[in-house]
Amino acid sequence: MKKGITMIKVLYVNNNGAGFAGVKEVQVGLTLGSFFQMEMGCESPSNYIIKVNGEVQPSSYVLNENDRIVCYPAKFEGGLA
């Protein structure tokens, strides 16, 4: 990371409901867990499958420039458990 850089860009895809996809600017050093809380508010991460660059990552994963974050509901509406 270049010295003096305080923000990075990540691609965020939310496949919940109507969905959302776009580039988000976040602080350097932000963890996946903190990003999820900022974007999803009171939703529980256990209700979602969250992948970064195609792989499931722990909430402690530190986001990097150009990471691709995809959020899927763990259970789709009307689906059987």
GROMACS elastic network, one bead per residue, 0.5 to 0.9 nm:
[ bonds ]
;  ai    aj funct       b0    kb
    1     4     6  0.87424   500
    1     5     6  0.72224   500
    1    28     6  0.88652   500
    1    64     6  0.89579   500
    1    65     6  0.87162   500
    2     5     6  0.58620   500
    3     6     6  0.86706   500
    5     8     6  0.77421   500
    5    28     6  0.75280   500
    6    26     6  0.84391   500
    6    27     6  0.57679   500
    6    28     6  0.53948   500
    6    29     6  0.88106   500
    7    25     6  0.62898   500
    7    26     6  0.53923   500
    7    28     6  0.52903   500
    7    65     6  0.87584   500
    8    24     6  0.82801   500
    8    25     6  0.55528   500
    8    26     6  0.54753   500
    8    27     6  0.62144   500
    8    28     6  0.60672   500
    8    63     6  0.86254   500
    8    64     6  0.71339   500
    8    65     6  0.51820   500
    8    66     6  0.76352   500
    9    23     6  0.64009   500
    9    24     6  0.55741   500
    9    26     6  0.62795   500
    9    27     6  0.87642   500
    9    64     6  0.80719   500
    9    65     6  0.54934   500
    9    66     6  0.57250   500
    9    67     6  0.77935   500
   10    22     6  0.84415   500
   10    23     6  0.56144   500
   10    24     6  0.53928   500
   10    25     6  0.64507   500
   10    26     6  0.74677   500
   10    63     6  0.79533   500
   10    64     6  0.74638   500
   10    65     6  0.60250   500
   10    67     6  0.50137   500
   10    68     6  0.60364   500
   10    69     6  0.73143   500
   11    21     6  0.73075   500
   11    22     6  0.57315   500
   11    24     6  0.61728   500
   11    25     6  0.88524   500
   11    66     6  0.65096   500
   11    67     6  0.62550   500
   11    69     6  0.60513   500
   11    70     6  0.83391   500
   12    20     6  0.77419   500
   12    21     6  0.56046   500
   12    22     6  0.55549   500
   12    23     6  0.60682   500
   12    24     6  0.66567   500
   12    67     6  0.84499   500
   12    68     6  0.61210   500
   12    70     6  0.60630   500
   12    71     6  0.80472   500
   13    19     6  0.74289   500
   13    20     6  0.56846   500
   13    22     6  0.66681   500
   13    23     6  0.88050   500
   13    68     6  0.77183   500
   13    69     6  0.61120   500
   13    71     6  0.62607   500
   13    72     6  0.87454   500
   14    17     6  0.84690   500
   14    18     6  0.87344   500
   14    19     6  0.51840   500
   14    20     6  0.50239   500
   14    21     6  0.62915   500
   14    69     6  0.82807   500
   14    70     6  0.59376   500
   14    72     6  0.66197   500
   14    73     6  0.88944   500
   15    18     6  0.72612   500
   15    20     6  0.67287   500
   15    21     6  0.84450   500
   15    70     6  0.74422   500
   15    71     6  0.59066   500
   15    72     6  0.51736   500
   15    73     6  0.71123   500
   16    19     6  0.51693   500
   16    20     6  0.80237   500
   16    71     6  0.74151   500
   16    72     6  0.62033   500
   16    73     6  0.59407   500
   16    76     6  0.86351   500
   17    20     6  0.88483   500
   17    73     6  0.88991   500
   21    70     6  0.89508   500
   23    66     6  0.89178   500
   26    29     6  0.87285   500
   26    30     6  0.70297   500
   26    35     6  0.81830   500
   26    63     6  0.86801   500
   27    30     6  0.57488   500
   27    63     6  0.89729   500
   28    62     6  0.84552   500
   28    63     6  0.75132   500
   28    64     6  0.75965   500
   28    65     6  0.85320   500
   29    62     6  0.57697   500
   29    63     6  0.65938   500
   29    64     6  0.79880   500
   30    33     6  0.83653   500
   30    34     6  0.65034   500
   30    35     6  0.67993   500
   30    61     6  0.84729   500
   30    62     6  0.57251   500
   30    63     6  0.59013   500
   30    64     6  0.86559   500
   31    34     6  0.52751   500
   31    35     6  0.62502   500
   31    36     6  0.86600   500
   31    59     6  0.65235   500
   31    60     6  0.55085   500
   31    61     6  0.53633   500
   31    63     6  0.57597   500
   32    35     6  0.50321   500
   32    36     6  0.61206   500
   32    37     6  0.86925   500
   32    50     6  0.89515   500
   32    52     6  0.86962   500
   32    57     6  0.80122   500
   32    58     6  0.74389   500
   32    60     6  0.62228   500
   32    61     6  0.54810   500
   32    62     6  0.61984   500
   32    63     6  0.62947   500
   32    69     6  0.87272   500
   33    36     6  0.51327   500
   33    37     6  0.63320   500
   33    38     6  0.87362   500
   33    45     6  0.80891   500
   33    58     6  0.78558   500
   33    60     6  0.63371   500
   33    61     6  0.77271   500
   33    62     6  0.89685   500
   34    37     6  0.51429   500
   34    38     6  0.62294   500
   34    39     6  0.87081   500
   34    59     6  0.77253   500
   34    60     6  0.86155   500
   35    38     6  0.51194   500
   35    39     6  0.62173   500
   35    40     6  0.84279   500
   35    63     6  0.87150   500
   36    39     6  0.52200   500
   36    40     6  0.56767   500
   36    41     6  0.75346   500
   36    43     6  0.87037   500
   36    45     6  0.74191   500
   36    50     6  0.89344   500
   36    59     6  0.85390   500
   37    40     6  0.53104   500
   37    42     6  0.70242   500
   37    43     6  0.76194   500
   37    44     6  0.85718   500
   37    45     6  0.83683   500
   38    41     6  0.57267   500
   40    43     6  0.56230   500
   40    44     6  0.83356   500
   40    45     6  0.87498   500
   41    44     6  0.85232   500
   43    46     6  0.86614   500
   43    47     6  0.76185   500
   43    48     6  0.89949   500
   44    47     6  0.56526   500
   44    48     6  0.76153   500
   45    48     6  0.54178   500
   45    49     6  0.77887   500
   45    50     6  0.80259   500
   45    59     6  0.88513   500
   46    49     6  0.76043   500
   46    74     6  0.78077   500
   47    72     6  0.86814   500
   47    73     6  0.60967   500
   47    74     6  0.53008   500
   47    75     6  0.72782   500
   48    71     6  0.64013   500
   48    72     6  0.54411   500
   48    75     6  0.78398   500
   49    56     6  0.74355   500
   49    70     6  0.81298   500
   49    71     6  0.58393   500
   49    72     6  0.50827   500
   49    73     6  0.61941   500
   49    74     6  0.55727   500
   50    55     6  0.82344   500
   50    56     6  0.59538   500
   50    57     6  0.72136   500
   50    58     6  0.88863   500
   50    69     6  0.71008   500
   50    70     6  0.57777   500
   50    72     6  0.64179   500
   50    73     6  0.86918   500
   51    54     6  0.54718   500
   51    57     6  0.61470   500
   51    68     6  0.79889   500
   51    69     6  0.57584   500
   51    70     6  0.52745   500
   51    71     6  0.65966   500
   51    72     6  0.85370   500
   52    55     6  0.53706   500
   52    56     6  0.62665   500
   52    57     6  0.64253   500
   52    63     6  0.86463   500
   52    67     6  0.64409   500
   52    68     6  0.54371   500
   52    70     6  0.64598   500
   52    71     6  0.89801   500
   53    56     6  0.84598   500
   53    67     6  0.61110   500
   53    69     6  0.65328   500
   53    70     6  0.80814   500
   54    68     6  0.77921   500
   54    69     6  0.81618   500
   54    70     6  0.79540   500
   57    60     6  0.80258   500
   57    61     6  0.62681   500
   58    61     6  0.55577   500
   59    62     6  0.83429   500
   63    66     6  0.87210   500
   63    67     6  0.66638   500
   64    67     6  0.56209   500
   72    75     6  0.85044   500
   72    76     6  0.88409   500
   73    76     6  0.61087   500
   73    77     6  0.88659   500
   75    78     6  0.84451   500
   75    79     6  0.64980   500
   75    80     6  0.80140   500
   75    81     6  0.73374   500
   76    79     6  0.53237   500
   76    80     6  0.84070   500
   77    80     6  0.87418   500
